[in-house]
Amino acid sequence: MKHRILHSHGLRERLPDYAARLGVEPQALSEAYDWMLAHDVAFEQPGRPSEGVQTYIAVLNIEKRIEHPLARRLFAALRDELPCQILPDYGKNWPTFVDRCRRIWEQIYNILINKIPSHHVRLAWLRLGGAKIGKGSTLWRHTEVIGIESLRIGDDSCIGWHCQIDARSGLVIGNHVTIASHVLIVAGGHDLESPEFWSVSAPIRIDDYAWITSRAMILQGAHVGEGAVVSANCVVSKKIEPYVIVAGQSAKPVGTRVRGLNYKVGGKGLFTLLH
């Protein structure tokens, strides 16, 4: 299988650091990495010129199936650095059962719980499903969440009505973040050059004080910097520098935002029963 998730850029150049951590020779680890590339455990593809080569790893937890001992250790190290829980190696096993229970749990949330006019009930359900949501943060009604266990939200952040939140590849939202209504956050897609339509995904990060306005779309691999503003109907699939305002389908910079932000979003306390 070639379902994959982005780990990082320029990994090959950092292999000596991993070799030191694993207590092995750099040459041996380089050979193990090449083995991973040859056996669909890891994948490389060109990234943007400023980012370097992208390294993906298998999105299924195939650690036990990797025959090469050092490649198995490297895969485990890379997997554990991801801001999400990758999918189990499906079969008649406990991890598969747990994953199925989580999917049922989030479907109940999306069909029923997210319509209940109580922040406390909705947040309790998400937290019991594995989400980490900070003090004063909330998701308003009718917002759907996929991948609850990989959702991370800081303090005093608010996600508005009728959003679709895909956290399956890891979604990290900072403090005092405002995500307006009808925003789409999509952490994955498919390989259009593959007849098998393999899935391709990447974590998404939204830093402190960022503001995502209505009907914006945040795609896989996006990183919205601190205080940045994503304008309405904007599509973001790259890094947005801190305090930059972007607009249009290609998310072009159109201005900068004032610095020294110190406000509170306060999305949880206002008209609680209506939200």
C-alpha positions, -999 to 999 in steps of 0.1 A, spaced: 0 0 0 11 36 -7 -13 55 16 10 81 31 13 110 55 39 139 54 65 137 81 89 165 72 111 182 46 148 175 41 148 143 63 177 127 45 200 156 55 190 150 92 196 113 92 229 117 112 208 132 140 185 102 140 215 79 139 228 95 171 194 92 188 191 55 178 227 47 186 237 34 152 261 44 124 249 71 100 258 49 70 237 20 84 207 43 90 210 58 55 209 22 40 178 15 62 162 47 49 169 36 13 153 2 21 122 20 34 120 40 1 123 8 -19 96 -11 0 69 15 3 75 23 39 88 58 32 83 80 2 100 111 -12 88 138 -36 99 173 -45 86 201 -23 87 238 -28 122 252 -35 123 268 -1 113 236 17 133 208 1 124 172 -5 93 160 12 94 127 31 62 108 37 58 76 57 31 49 55 -1 61 72 -8 25 84 10 13 115 30 -14 97 59 -15 122 55 -52 129 55 -60 92 88 -43 84 114 -70 79 145 -47 81 153 -43 119 168 -8 117 142 4 92 116 -8 117 131 13 144 134 44 122 98 40 111 87 39 148 107 70 155 92 89 126 57 77 134 60 89 170 69 124 159 37 129 140 10 151 157 -16 124 152 -23 87 157 -18 69 124 -42 42 113 -38 6 127 -27 -23 105 -63 -34 100 -73 -69 109 -88 -89 137 -68 -72 164 -73 -48 194 -60 -16 176 -86 -22 148 -114 -26 174 -104 6 191 -102 25 159 -137 13 149 -151 24 183 -135 59 178 -151 62 144 -185 53 159 -179 78 187 -172 107 163 -201 98 140 -225 101 170 -209 135 177 -214 146 141 -249 133 138 -263 142 172 -240 157 199 -228 187 178 -264 200 177 -269 201 214 -269 237 227 -244 232 254 -207 238 252 -201 215 282 -218 185 266 -201 189 233 -166 195 247 -170 166 271 -178 143 243 -148 154 222 -124 151 251 -137 116 260 -129 108 223 -93 119 228 -93 155 217 -72 179 238 -91 212 241 -78 240 264 -95 263 289 -121 286 274 -120 271 239 -151 258 221 -166 245 189 -200 259 181 -230 239 170 -232 220 137 -194 218 133 -183 184 123 -150 168 134 -132 138 118 -102 123 137 -112 135 171 -82 118 188 -58 139 168 -74 173 175 -54 197 196 -67 232 206 -51 256 230 -68 281 253 -94 307 244 -99 296 208 -132 294 190 -144 274 159 -177 288 146 -209 272 132 -211 248 103 -173 241 99 -158 208 88 -127 200 107 -105 171 95 -79 163 122 -70 128 110 -34 138 101 -30 160 131 -45 194 136 -28 217 161 -46 250 169 -29 275 192 -43 300 218 -67 328 210 -74 315 175 -106 326 157 -120 302 131 -152 317 116 -183 298 105 -183 277 73 -146 271 73 -133 239 58 -101 223 72 -91 193 50 -60 174 60 -58 149 31 -64 141 -5 -54 115 -31 -25 108 -55 -39 118 -89 -10 101 -106 -18 67 -91 -43 43 -106 -50 30 -71 -60 65 -58 -37 63 -28 -44 87 0 -19 115 7 -22 136 39 -3 161 60 -6 177 94 -21 213 97 -10 239 122 -27 272 131 -7 294 155 -18 318 183 -40 347 174 -46 336 138 -79 345 123 -95 323 96 -125 341 81 -157 327 67 -156 301 39 -118 298 38 -103 264 31 -72 252 49 -56 222 31 -31 195 40 3 208 51 -8 243 57 8 263 85 -9 296 94 16 317 114 9 336 146 -15 365 141 -20 358 104 -53 365 87 -68 342 60 -94 362 41 -129 349 31 -129 322 3 -92 319 5 -75 286 -2 -43 279 19 -20 249 13 13 264 23 30 283 51 16 317 59 41 339 77 32 355 110 10 386 109 5 384 72 -29 389 56 -36 367 26 -65 368 1 -76 351 -31 -76 315 -43 -38 315 -42 -35 330 -7 -14 360 -19 -1 385 8 -21 417 7 -10 433 39 2 429 74 -15 429 108 -7 450 139 16 431 163 15 429 201 -20 412 200 -34 406 235 -71 401 232 -93 373 243 -116 356 218 -142 347 245 -161 324 222 -174 301 250 -190 325 274 -212 346 251 -248 334 247 -238 298 256 -272 283 251 -274 297 216 -240 285 205 
